[in-house]
Amino acid sequence: MTSIGALAVSAACLLSACGGGSDTSATETGAPAGGASASAASVKLISDGKLTTCTNLPYEPFQFKEGDKVVGFDVDIVDLAAKKLGVTQEIVDIDFAVIKSGAALATGKCDVAAAGMTITDERKKNIDFSDPYFDATQALLAKKGTGAKSLDDVKAKGLKLGAQASTTGLDFVKSKGFDPTEFADSPKELLGLQSGQADVIVQDLPVVLTWLKKPDIADKFELIASLDTGEQYGVGLKKGNTELLKVINEEIAKAKSDGTYEQIYVKWFGKKPGELGT
């Protein structure tokens, strides 16, 4: 979640970007286990045979439940490393604040964190990040008929602004002088817009575009602006976990070079990298 809006427990996404609850639960993805390579043999995981990922659900299309299974763009990215290690990915749904603070990683709740999480200098104090795997931007979703086309219009018209708590989207609008209503996760933020608690909300562009694919939302709400905040998502790891970090970075680079990354991107966003929002 970035200053944004959707891998498994119901936790409040106080994010860069995500939704959820406060207790933790685990879901295993269907990534097939292969043979771990020699270069991955030195990686130590908190559970044998599993790469455990902390996330905050739902944050569609990055991570959300489809039946009993957690799926999404972030899930597929982490699965690249899981397959390299010859293990399956297990997803733990947990409060985003515990993820971004580094506490979930430091206390061994998970090996990695993938939650639509923007790389920031503040978060780097407590978390090591992989190389960026997604270029993110924020967007404004508003009820139709406001006439607003920018944050300046939102302010000039006295419109009520909402944002997801603990996200870079919240930080961004605060830096522009706003004091938005805060919602615990992306679903609650959308509900706040639908119920009139907010006239406009700020959320990650891919999340907004996913919402607008639903006819009942597209009928009443519209994307009024994209906010190019220059954000990038990274996979988070416990400070000093260099062996696992190396594997993740190698797999991201490989996927980008052999076309796998583009396939995953098109699968979840319907467009190629660089085309989102156009």
N, C-alpha and C positions, 0 to 999 in steps of 0.2 A: 503495500500500500504505500503508496507514496504519499506525497503530500496530498496522493491518490488517491477509489475505491478501490475476483473472486479469485494442507493438503489433508489430520482428521480429528477433533473434539470440538464442542461448541464453545467458543470463547469470544470475548469482545475484542475486536480488532482495534486497538488503540493505536494504530499506525501512522508506512508508505506504502498506505495502501492496503485493509482486509477486514473480514467479519468474523464473528464467532462467539463462544461462550467462555466460562471461566474454569470448568473442570477439564481434566485432560483425558483423552481417549486415543486409541491407536487403531489405524486401519492399514492393512497391507495391500500394496498395489500388485498388479499382475505381472510385473517385470520379470522375465525369465532369468533365472540364475545361470551364469556361464562359468567358465573357469577363470579364476583370478590370474592376471598376468604377473610376471616376476616383479615388475615395477610397482605393482599394487600390493605385493605380499606384505610389505612392512606397515600397511595401514591398519590401525587398531580401531575397532568399532565397539560401541557400548553393548551391542548384542550380537552374538555370533550369527553369521549368515544374514544379517540385516543392516541396511543403511537407514538409520532412523532420522526422519525429517520433521522438524517442528514447523507448523504453519498455523494460519488463523482462517477458519472457514466461516461462511463461504466467501470467495473473492473471485467470482467468475469473470473471465475465462482462465484465470491463473491457477486456481485450485477450488474445487467444489465437488459435492457429492452427486454422483449419477447412480441412482439406486443405492447399493451398499458400498460402491466403489468410489474412491476419490480420484478425480481426473483433472486434467488441465495442463496448460502450458508449462508451469513450473514443475509439475509432476513429471512430465516428459523430459525436461532438462535434467532433473536430478536422476532420472532413470538411466541416463547415459552413463553416469558415474557408477550407479549400482550394477549395471551390466558389466562394466569394465572390471569391477571388483568381484564379479561372480556371485552377487548376493541379490536379494529382493529389497525393495524399498518399503519401509514401514512409516506411515505418516501419523504424527501426533498433533492433534488440534489443541491449541493452547492460546491463552490471551496474548495479543500482540505486544503489549507492553513488556511482558516477560521475555519475549523474543528479542525485541530491539534493544533491551537493556543488556543483553548478553547473559542474563541469569539462567535461561533455559539451557544454553550451551555449557556454561561454566559448571552447572550442577549435574551434568550428564543426562539430562532428559532427552537429548537428541545429539546426533553427530553433526547435522547441518540444519540450517534454517532457510526455507524458501517460501516467502510469503509476499511476493510482490514488493520486496523491501528495497527501498532506495538506499544507495551508498551515500553516506554523509560523513563528514569529519567527526561529528559528535558520536555517531554510532561506531566509528572506527576505533574509538578509545576502548571499547569493550568487546568488539567483534572483529575478526579477520574476514575480509570479503574476497570472494573469487573475482576473476576478471568480469567485467559487465557482460550480462547475457541479454539485456533488453533495454532499449532506449525509450524512456517514458516521458509523458507529458501530462499535464492536468487539463481538465475541461470543465465548463460550466453547463449544467443541465438546469433548465428553467421551465416553469409552467408556461404554456403557450399564451401569447398575448401580452407579455410584460413589456415588449418593445426594447428590452435590454440586449445589447450586443457585446458588452465588455464589463469588466469589474468597475470601471468608472461609471458606467450606466447604472449598475446595481446600487452604487453609492448615491448617485444623483437622484435616482427614483425612490430612494428609501426602501428598497426591497430587502426582505429578510434573507440572510445568507446562512447556509448550513455547511458543515464540514465533518468529516470523520475524525474522531479523537485520535491523538498521537500520530498523525500522519504528516507527511511533508506538504500535502495540500492545505492542511490547517495552518502549518507554519507559514506557507506562502501568503495566504490571504491575511494573516495577522501582520505580516511584514508590510502589507499594503494599507494598514490602518483599520482593518475590519475586526470585529469581535463577534464571530459567528456562533450560532448555536451548535454545540458539539453533540455528535451521535456516536454511540459506542462502537458500531460496526457499519459496514456498507449497507446491509439490508435495512437497518434501523434508519440510516440516513435517507435512503430512498423512501421509506415509509413516512419520514418526516416531511419530505417534499410532497408526497401524495396527500397527506393529511392537512397540509397548510401550515405546518410549523416552520417551514422555510419556503420562500418563493424561488430560490436558486440554491443549488448545491455545487460544491467543488469536489471532483473525484477524478481518478485516473481515467484518461481518455478511453482505453480499451474496455474498462468496466462500463462506462457510460454508453459506448457503442453497443455493447452486449445487451444492456438494458433496453436500448432503443430497438432491438430486433423483436421485442415483444409488442404486439399490436396494442395492447391496453395502455402501455407506457408511451409508445410513439404517438398515440392518438391525443394525448393530453400534454406531453412534454416535448421539449426540443433542445438540441445542442445549440447554445448561443455563442460559444467562444472556446477556442483552444488556447491554453496558456503554456507557452514554450518555456518550461522551467529548467530544461537541460539535465533532467534526472536520468540516472541509469540504475537498473536493478542488479543486485549481486546475491550470490548464495553466501549465507553467513556461516562462519565456523568459530569454534572456540579459539581464543588467542593461542598461537603457537602450534596449531595442528597442521604443520607444514606438509606432511606426507599426503593427507587427504586433500588438502588444498591443491597440491600439485596434480593429483589425478583429476579433480574437477576442472581445473584450468585446461589441462590437456584435452579432456573430452569436449569442452566447449569449443576450443580452437579446432579440433578435428571435425566437429559437427558443422562448424561454419565453413570449413574448407571443402568438405566432401558433399555438401548439399543437404545433409540431414537437418541442419538448423532451419534452413528455408522450408523444408517439408513440414517440420513441426510448427513453424510460424504460420504457414498458410492453413494448416489444419485447424488452428485455434482462432486465427484472426481473419481468414479469408482473403488476405492480401500478403504480398511479399514484404520483407523488411524494407523500411523506408517509404512504404506506400500507405501506411496506416493513417487515417484521417484525411486522405486525399480523395 
